[in-house]
């Protein structure tokens, strides 16, 4: 098998949830560039349609629809529609995430329910629906997005961090349960990425630089830098990889000290 085919997604159908912006948009474009047919799904249907239009303008195949991951029936319907339209569902990538930066003792029940509902329960809805479809067909790759916050935290990140750690455990359990049916399940753990979700930080220079300094590269990641890890996990190059959290954090969680005595 050549290297191009090893990482190629030709002939595969991928549903990318959150494809309207940020990491999801970059992943949709990147997977299309590697040959996959893309169904762009997003709570903002117009944004998903714009991403699909870019893909088709580049000569690849894509369509789009609106999807709220907190609606379990809608998730089942959307992924089922992909199979009905294309006769396959080989790859599912789930990227949506929200955050309320607030100390735990100040959190309201409504804020807790919103963050848990989108990040953790939404990922569960997608994982369960995709897992059922793929297990019945004997193959597939499901990729959820976790975060460095699954491993390290800071003040104001209690609920968000809990959701990202929960995603990792969902992935590990699903990998164990779905593996015998030929389905792989993995997560990606980004560091700080320049997306709409992080605009609050990016717009405050001191905060922005403090986060950049946590990477050994002294910078933030771009959304496009999440494409490589996603394509790897979606492709045959990762045929024996399941139940993993693939960190794409610029060394944030690997390097503890910041003082270099050399």
Secondary structure, 3 states (H helix, E strand, C coil): CCHHHHHCCCCCEEEEECCCCHHHHHHHHHHHHCCCEEEEEECCHHHHHHHHHHHHHCCCCEEEEECCCCCHHHHHHHHHHHHHHHCCCCEEEECCCCCCCCCHHHCCHHHHHHHHHHHHHHHHHHHHHHHHHHHHHCCEEEEEECCHHHCCCCCCCHHHHHHHHHHHHHHHHHHHHHHHHCEEEEEEEECCEECHHHHHHHCCHHHHHHHHCCCCCCCCEEHHHHHHHHHHHHCHHHCCCCCCEEEECCCCCCCCCCCCCC
